[in-house]
């Protein structure tokens, strides 16, 4: 259990998620009051006095305005008594843009990471999009940067619904999650090859010699955004003879008609964690986040 010198702050739109985390971690909570003026400026109000340690819960999907919120809250919290600030961001935005592919292109992972490091003493997230660096601390240079994974929890859901499913990663970037999930239950797994042409056009190829005929397949990935990668993977698996194709993802962004797109490609069930609230949520991450907070407190 946490001590009385720690408070969990959250915004009203994430009250349920923050309450689950508070119950698991033994924390008191307080909501940040938020008012939008006619000119779109924000007025935020924190508790008048804060304890020494503050945890801020804010998942960073639709991130642009939320990053400003973090700046205002973190700076104000320090002036109101907080000495140690932890950000719990189940979804961490701007991590995929980790390289300048064209001259002058902004490497937002580095910039946003440094921005967060200037505000918080610790950051906890789940399955951040890190593929050219080894640790979250390389993107967010703070003393305690914890990257958890939902892969094992998604594997639990998959085996609860499908006997001995074949786990499939849609591209090489998904290998880390597929291998982690497969090891948890001793499952067969394979990873496809992806060629991306733009945000909506991708080609997916199964590994040479892969036999999926008659198998119950679960595509596992960190994030579902436009849905095109998952849809093309599902179509390829169906064409290769898979008996069923389901999807398990950590972050259910599902922009626009993404969910309908993958359903039309032959996907049956879709399971996600509640890092981002969505009707497909099948896994609560609060116990895992609470364990990370306890680990951080003990460090």
Secondary structure, DSSP 8 states (H G I E B T S, - for coil): ---TTEEEEEEGGGHHHHHHHHHHHT-EEEEEEEEE-TTS-EEEE--SS--SEEEEE---SSHHHHHHHHHHHHHHHHHTT-SEEEEEESS-TT-S--S-SSTT---HHHHHHHHHHTT-SEEEEES---SSSS-HHHHS-SSEEEEE--HHHHHHHHHHHSTT-EEEESSGGGHHHHHHHHHHHT--EEE-EEEE-SSS-EEEE--TT---TT-EEEEEEEEESSSHHHHHHHHHHHHTT-SEEEEEEEEE---TTHHHHHHHTT---EEEETTS--TTEEE--HHHHHHHHHHHHH-
